[in-house]
């Protein structure tokens, strides 16, 4: 895999692009010399992790012929207070809605993603503890460590 991040020539604005050709705008906040014209690189890292597992879960649930009306994943991450301000822990919160979503099948799809398929989560698990929970039609599970 190859990506390129290029300075856009305007203060702290950057543009990332990978093999897909889709641009990703990144910028610093105004408090750090930027114009707030894009996501922070740290946000992009967490979005990539959530996006990776989301695609897995969507694929697995579609193969199970389960109908989703919505899927969102929140990532709540803690960071060290001092530089380099690494991430120290993260929780993935899966929010699924659909007419008939058996909890055991949703949990299985999430755990397959977290343990076997999602390279982003499995990479980040080497750097910090990751936990997860899920909410099906508003009913929330307990938080558990990622398998």
Secondary structure, DSSP 8 states (H G I E B T S, - for coil): --EEEEE-SSTT-EEEEETT---EEE---GGGT--S-SB-HHHHHHHHHHHHHHHHHHHHHHHTT---SEEEEEEEEEE-SSTT--EEEEEEEEEEE-S---HHHHHHHHHHIIIII-HHHHHHTTTSEEEEEEEETTEE---EE--
